[in-house]
């Protein structure tokens, strides 16, 4: 893959002995304004190493590069401006990038950084017998996007859906089911019936606290594998997973493991034994904890006063199991920022247990979701089901299609791809750590910087190339217009954006970048006739640019879980 950023870094390394080319490449930036060049080196990053002021460093590097053989074949000009060294790419160099994209459209932007390395990504992980609501969307699409980015970089990825399938809530659910529901009702209404009786349990328990005792007793029987209660529990799981998979199919989320909390129930004894052997456990009011005062954290609870385990114990057991099973390079957990302390605690406990791979555990936090400012709560019944959101988005999209393009083939499938894409893109369009206040009108607004806008731009590109019915001659390319250069400059950034999004674990880098691609393409398309270009070389080049844009949009959209219908 042609990479003028790396080429610039290799030339710079000839002058800067103390910094290797790969590190210099990371220092180079893509300026926001083309007047500042196609690449820029902020020389203040080199001040300490070279022991000179940034403007002097920039001047010296410019003087050196101006006389380097072959440099002018790639860069038509370099400027030293206020401590920055700005590089301006030659049009012939842009054509090399265009050749790359057209020659390998499906793999452009990918890399092999992760070859031979395993990554485990724990995401989505909903609770059994609770509906998939808007709050679950964030973990699912952020996690799946992070997984896609790593796969695109050559990693072997294991997506883990760590289902919440254990705990006292199942005692509550069993009690509620036996009191207020039936097999027929659950079979007919599925997870909605289970949610209703779960909400009812908490309302009834306010007036009748004895229900909590019944629930604890029921869960105790489940822990002892009571035949009836165990069968109910397994049934609740089957019903829930069948419902979850409908949503995952819409999103395109795929998991290699569905092992939930219950799988680790019998693996916590060895965790407790290791902690005892290393004198890490402290008895505190009947409970067993690991003190973390020296690390500025509250203690990590391992065993409750009744001797039962808690989330942290099972999470520690799960991490050990995953390391032994997959030998991961990293194990990534995608959850709400509200759980940051929990992850910091059990990561530290694993480190104290003597596992040097604790540094490979990474928590990826994201902001909370509220509905018009109100916190989501299943037990309070304050939720917006993701199924309802997707259905509403699909219905609205279908109405737009019926109005603007009623004869469109497969319009139901297109409406599904665009409607679901609108919801996903809305979630991924901002930095993941930001809180999201869910407002219907914003989510379903298809105007401006939205998923449908990006999908429509891709469809426009696909339509142009199909109509052209032209095989691009990659040896007959010539850029003649500033909008052509601006577009290929933007497309060239895609591989770097993939690496940035992957390393920062931040899918919004791709979302925002795709909007830049669309804006650059639409400026190009407005000012540069493609099919009506009179010069054959110019026409060939512009068709190549359209095809290249389609490739980058398709690859980028797939990274953030959006489909690419060719007709909208």
MOHUVEN-V153142 format. One line per field, one symbol per residue. burial: + if it has 16 or more other ideal C-beta (glycine too) atoms within 10 Angstrom, else -. A space follows every 50 residues. Layout:
burial = ???
This chain:
burial = -++++-+++-+++-++--+-+--++--+-+-----++++++-+-++---+ ---+--++++++--+-----+--++--+-+--++++++++--++++++++ ++-----+++---+--++++++++++++++++++++++++++++++++++ +++-+++++++++++++-+++++++++---+---++----+-++++++++ ++-++-----++-++--++-+++-----+--++--++-+++-++--++-+ +++-+-+-+++++++-++--++-++----++-----++++-+------++ +++-----+--+++++++++-++--+-++++++++-+----+++++++++ -++-+-++-++++++++-+++----+-++---+++++-++-+++-+++-- +------+--+--++++++++++++++++--+---+-+----++-+--++ ++++++++++++-++--+-+-+-+--+-+---+++++++++++++++++- ++--+++++++++++-++++++-++--+-+--+----+++++++++++++ +++++++++++++++--+
